[in-house]
Amino acid sequence: MDIAAHLFDLETQLHRQEVRADEAALRRLIAEEFFEFGVSGTVWTRDAIVEALRGEAFSPREVTDFKVTMLADGVALVTYRGHRFATPQRPASDSLRSSIWRLRDGQWQMLFHQGTVL
């Protein structure tokens, strides 16, 4: 299995409107003990993210410069540049993104995420 391609697929699933609106899909992809340092400075938990995405005004996203660094067996750091396209509700924005993914019981889940606005 190509771990980089698999993690790219999982990471970008979280950018799709149908996944962001699907609580069960989010809970499969995001670890129970997940936390995020958001671009606003807010620290998010999995439950808070699931709730916030329920009412989200969706903006399409694009990923470039995707890289995977293995930190240990079954633990990977993903980094990339993200672009959120403008919508009537939100302006376009660019950010640097990082996520830590962990393999547990044969399933990769996001354990940590951070976005830094450019």
Backbone as CSV, one residue per row, in Angstrom:
resi,resn,N_x,N_y,N_z,CA_x,CA_y,CA_z,C_x,C_y,C_z
1,MET,0.841,-1.195,0.000,0.000,0.000,0.000,0.880,1.251,0.000
2,ASP,0.534,2.223,-0.804,1.225,3.505,-0.844,0.634,4.384,0.269
3,ILE,1.370,4.510,1.361,0.852,5.243,2.528,0.569,6.702,2.184
4,ALA,1.451,7.336,1.409,1.240,8.750,1.057,-0.061,8.926,0.280
5,ALA,-0.319,8.070,-0.690,-1.563,8.174,-1.466,-2.771,7.906,-0.591
6,HIS,-2.659,6.933,0.304,-3.777,6.610,1.198,-4.072,7.781,2.144
7,LEU,-3.036,8.361,2.731,-3.244,9.490,3.650,-3.729,10.731,2.906
8,PHE,-3.269,10.923,1.679,-3.800,12.025,0.866,-5.310,11.845,0.676
9,ASP,-5.716,10.627,0.358,-7.148,10.348,0.186,-7.916,10.621,1.478
10,LEU,-7.416,10.135,2.604,-8.118,10.348,3.881,-8.178,11.825,4.248
11,GLU,-7.044,12.514,4.111,-7.000,13.946,4.454,-7.994,14.727,3.597
12,THR,-7.995,14.458,2.301,-8.866,15.230,1.419,-10.328,14.799,1.500
13,GLN,-10.602,13.614,2.024,-12.005,13.273,2.314,-12.592,14.302,3.275
14,LEU,-11.771,14.762,4.208,-12.234,15.744,5.197,-12.485,17.121,4.585
15,HIS,-12.140,17.298,3.328,-12.392,18.558,2.623,-13.661,18.484,1.783
16,ARG,-14.284,17.322,1.692,-15.463,17.136,0.843,-16.744,17.430,1.609
17,GLN,-17.639,18.123,0.959,-18.887,18.541,1.597,-19.673,17.355,2.144
18,GLU,-19.762,16.262,1.363,-20.575,15.132,1.810,-19.976,14.445,3.034
19,VAL,-18.663,14.476,3.193,-18.018,13.888,4.374,-18.159,14.833,5.560
20,ARG,-17.956,16.116,5.341,-18.047,17.101,6.420,-19.445,17.137,7.035
21,ALA,-20.459,16.760,6.251,-21.842,16.763,6.736,-22.260,15.405,7.312
22,ASP,-21.361,14.417,7.299,-21.686,13.048,7.711,-20.992,12.727,9.033
23,GLU,-21.730,12.776,10.131,-21.137,12.581,11.454,-20.433,11.228,11.578
24,ALA,-21.031,10.176,11.065,-20.410,8.847,11.163,-19.083,8.808,10.400
25,ALA,-19.044,9.414,9.226,-17.804,9.453,8.444,-16.731,10.239,9.192
26,LEU,-17.101,11.363,9.779,-16.141,12.169,10.539,-15.591,11.386,11.728
27,ARG,-16.453,10.674,12.425,-16.012,9.907,13.593,-15.132,8.721,13.204
28,ARG,-15.266,8.219,11.985,-14.362,7.163,11.496,-12.982,7.736,11.175
29,LEU,-12.951,8.944,10.644,-11.694,9.554,10.207,-10.936,10.265,11.326
30,ILE,-11.646,10.729,12.331,-11.042,11.550,13.383,-11.040,10.768,14.699
31,ALA,-9.868,10.649,15.305,-9.707,9.896,16.552,-10.497,10.546,17.689
32,GLU,-10.921,9.722,18.617,-11.700,10.220,19.761,-10.940,11.283,20.541
33,GLU,-9.623,11.107,20.688,-8.819,12.059,21.473,-8.221,13.184,20.620
34,PHE,-8.718,13.346,19.398,-8.289,14.391,18.460,-8.363,15.778,19.093
35,PHE,-7.418,16.630,18.692,-7.536,18.061,18.964,-6.904,18.833,17.823
36,GLU,-7.354,20.068,17.661,-6.877,20.940,16.593,-6.589,22.312,17.163
37,PHE,-5.487,22.904,16.718,-5.220,24.320,16.957,-5.708,25.034,15.708
38,GLY,-6.864,25.656,15.789,-7.457,26.316,14.641,-6.777,27.622,14.294
39,VAL,-7.008,28.092,13.068,-6.388,29.339,12.620,-6.842,30.523,13.468
40,SER,-7.999,30.399,14.118,-8.526,31.480,14.963,-7.902,31.472,16.357
41,GLY,-7.125,30.412,16.664,-6.576,30.269,18.006,-7.431,29.365,18.882
42,THR,-8.568,28.931,18.372,-9.442,28.032,19.113,-8.840,26.636,19.150
43,VAL,-8.943,25.962,20.292,-8.558,24.562,20.391,-9.838,23.746,20.250
44,TRP,-9.869,22.885,19.227,-11.064,22.107,18.900,-10.889,20.653,19.317
45,THR,-11.975,20.035,19.768,-12.014,18.598,20.029,-12.777,17.927,18.885
46,ARG,-12.782,16.616,18.860,-13.542,15.909,17.820,-15.021,16.279,17.902
47,ASP,-15.605,16.242,19.096,-17.032,16.560,19.222,-17.338,17.982,18.762
48,ALA,-16.455,18.925,19.098,-16.678,20.320,18.699,-16.585,20.477,17.184
49,ILE,-15.658,19.764,16.551,-15.519,19.819,15.089,-16.755,19.232,14.415
50,VAL,-17.204,18.080,14.892,-18.391,17.441,14.314,-19.586,18.387,14.405
51,GLU,-19.746,19.017,15.540,-20.873,19.950,15.724,-20.730,21.179,14.826
52,ALA,-19.536,21.749,14.750,-19.324,22.954,13.948,-19.546,22.683,12.460
53,LEU,-19.133,21.518,11.985,-19.277,21.212,10.566,-20.727,20.942,10.182
54,ARG,-21.548,20.595,11.153,-22.964,20.318,10.883,-23.640,21.529,10.235
55,GLY,-23.306,22.727,10.676,-23.946,23.928,10.152,-23.048,24.770,9.268
56,GLU,-21.992,24.179,8.768,-20.989,24.922,8.007,-21.522,25.419,6.657
57,ALA,-21.109,26.630,6.299,-21.279,27.121,4.930,-20.059,26.612,4.170
58,PHE,-20.229,25.569,3.367,-19.114,24.865,2.742,-18.369,25.734,1.735
59,SER,-17.046,25.582,1.737,-16.165,26.216,0.746,-15.289,25.126,0.137
60,PRO,-15.227,25.017,-1.188,-14.334,24.032,-1.810,-12.880,24.328,-1.458
61,ARG,-12.067,23.253,-1.441,-10.664,23.369,-1.059,-9.767,22.656,-2.054
62,GLU,-8.503,23.084,-2.051,-7.488,22.479,-2.907,-6.232,22.247,-2.071
63,VAL,-5.550,21.142,-2.335,-4.331,20.775,-1.610,-3.165,20.728,-2.592
64,THR,-2.056,21.369,-2.208,-0.815,21.278,-2.979,0.337,21.025,-2.017
65,ASP,1.488,20.672,-2.561,2.717,20.440,-1.778,2.514,19.424,-0.661
66,PHE,1.752,18.369,-0.941,1.440,17.345,0.052,2.664,16.484,0.332
67,LYS,2.998,16.329,1.619,4.148,15.519,2.027,3.769,14.671,3.232
68,VAL,4.352,13.485,3.305,4.163,12.597,4.450,5.531,12.304,5.046
69,THR,5.646,12.453,6.359,6.846,12.096,7.103,6.438,11.064,8.143
70,MET,7.013,9.887,8.068,6.716,8.866,9.064,7.456,9.222,10.362
71,LEU,6.705,9.319,11.456,7.288,9.668,12.752,7.653,8.418,13.551
72,ALA,6.915,7.345,13.337,7.136,6.047,13.995,6.284,5.044,13.236
73,ASP,6.392,3.778,13.583,5.519,2.793,12.952,4.075,3.169,13.234
74,GLY,3.292,3.344,12.185,1.878,3.652,12.359,1.567,5.068,12.785
75,VAL,2.539,5.982,12.671,2.305,7.394,13.009,2.934,8.248,11.910
76,ALA,2.108,9.110,11.292,2.586,9.909,10.162,2.218,11.380,10.338
77,LEU,3.148,12.232,9.954,2.913,13.671,9.886,2.633,14.016,8.428
78,VAL,1.505,14.670,8.195,1.111,15.118,6.863,1.203,16.638,6.850
79,THR,1.846,17.197,5.835,1.902,18.655,5.694,1.521,19.020,4.264
80,TYR,0.891,20.189,4.116,0.497,20.645,2.785,0.086,22.107,2.834
81,ARG,-0.066,22.650,1.652,-0.589,24.001,1.493,-2.052,23.859,1.095
82,GLY,-2.922,24.555,1.795,-4.341,24.497,1.511,-4.846,25.810,0.930
83,HIS,-5.768,25.695,0.013,-6.438,26.878,-0.539,-7.942,26.663,-0.398
84,ARG,-8.599,27.608,0.233,-10.058,27.592,0.324,-10.581,28.616,-0.669
85,PHE,-11.439,28.162,-1.578,-11.982,29.042,-2.604,-13.041,29.967,-2.010
86,ALA,-13.171,31.142,-2.575,-14.155,32.123,-2.108,-15.571,31.631,-2.391
87,THR,-16.464,31.973,-1.482,-17.900,31.748,-1.653,-18.587,33.055,-1.258
88,PRO,-19.886,33.170,-1.485,-20.569,34.391,-1.032,-20.444,34.615,0.482
89,GLN,-20.265,33.531,1.253,-20.182,33.650,2.714,-18.766,33.885,3.232
90,ARG,-17.730,33.492,2.446,-16.354,33.547,2.949,-15.382,33.922,1.839
91,PRO,-14.372,34.731,2.191,-13.344,35.042,1.187,-12.408,33.852,0.997
92,ALA,-11.663,33.860,-0.087,-10.635,32.846,-0.309,-9.539,33.006,0.743
93,SER,-8.854,31.900,1.038,-7.718,31.990,1.964,-6.731,30.870,1.659
94,ASP,-5.487,31.134,2.021,-4.417,30.155,1.884,-3.843,29.877,3.261
95,SER,-3.422,28.628,3.469,-2.884,28.250,4.767,-1.888,27.115,4.613
96,LEU,-1.031,26.985,5.603,-0.185,25.809,5.741,-0.897,24.890,6.722
97,ARG,-0.934,23.604,6.405,-1.691,22.641,7.200,-0.790,21.496,7.632
98,SER,-1.034,20.991,8.830,-0.331,19.794,9.296,-1.313,18.931,10.074
99,SER,-1.158,17.622,9.893,-1.987,16.651,10.602,-1.103,15.502,11.040
100,ILE,-1.444,14.925,12.172,-0.817,13.678,12.599,-1.881,12.597,12.501
101,TRP,-1.533,11.552,11.756,-2.412,10.395,11.557,-1.804,9.199,12.273
102,ARG,-2.687,8.394,12.892,-2.244,7.212,13.629,-2.989,5.988,13.117
103,LEU,-2.261,4.903,12.941,-2.847,3.623,12.534,-3.153,2.822,13.785
104,ARG,-4.436,2.488,13.957,-4.853,1.690,15.112,-5.898,0.689,14.633
105,ASP,-5.684,-0.563,14.967,-6.615,-1.632,14.567,-6.876,-1.614,13.065
106,GLY,-5.813,-1.359,12.286,-5.913,-1.396,10.837,-6.556,-0.177,10.194
107,GLN,-6.833,0.851,10.980,-7.500,2.048,10.453,-6.705,3.299,10.817
108,TRP,-6.446,4.125,9.807,-5.796,5.413,10.047,-6.837,6.414,10.527
109,GLN,-6.495,7.173,11.575,-7.357,8.257,12.066,-6.492,9.479,12.352
110,MET,-7.088,10.650,12.111,-6.410,11.905,12.414,-6.431,12.125,13.922
111,LEU,-5.247,12.387,14.464,-5.098,12.601,15.892,-4.936,14.086,16.227
112,PHE,-4.339,14.838,15.294,-4.045,16.262,15.528,-4.079,16.996,14.204
113,HIS,-4.487,18.255,14.235,-4.459,19.098,13.042,-4.174,20.532,13.445
114,GLN,-3.462,21.256,12.565,-3.216,22.670,12.775,-3.203,23.376,11.437
115,GLY,-3.801,24.558,11.396,-3.772,25.410,10.223,-3.152,26.748,10.562
116,THR,-2.298,27.241,9.683,-1.651,28.542,9.866,-1.957,29.378,8.626
117,VAL,-2.636,30.482,8.816,-3.022,31.346,7.697,-1.772,31.999,7.108
118,LEU,-1.759,32.069,5.782,-0.657,32.745,5.083,-1.067,34.166,4.734
